């Protein structure tokens, strides 16, 4: 199970006292409080995944949550390069323009909560673009942003403390363009 899905499950259990469909197969559990089944749809597993999943899930999935997983190490390097060229970049614009933007009215109407890591290294920029798309669609949305994974401000501290490269185990290189923690 992906990190984003795991975090959705933790949030769902804590906030709503619910279990996912795969845990209870639509049955209420005995011996405690009643639990509601939550339906989670995953519309993407990487940046560039099929754009057909989101509308299929929105219109046919009877969802509580719709998630989009966009990030990988390669994606983060591409987003870092884009952000270096234009500071307002650094997120996956496809998420706003194609994956979710055209469906905002239906998402709001059905009460689907959307979670995504499409913000990449510029989650605030992604949120701004999403709010603008919602405004153009006449949809009032709550948009939250999770930050804290950018470790570049702590680069010198991490290098001097001997934190190794996660893949090679060697000391960190002198030239580093991006350092991000896995959140979750």
Buried (B, 14 or more C-beta within 10 A) or exposed (E): EEEBBEBBBEEBBEEEEBBBEEEBEEEEEEEEEEBEBBBBBBBBBEBEBEEEBBBEBBEEBEBBBBBBBBBEEEBBEBBBEBBEEEEEBBBBBBBBEEBBBBBBEEBBEBEBBBBBBBBBBBBEBBBBBBBEBBEEBEBEBEEEEEEEBBBBEEEEEBBEEEBEEEEEEEEBEEEEEBBBEEEE
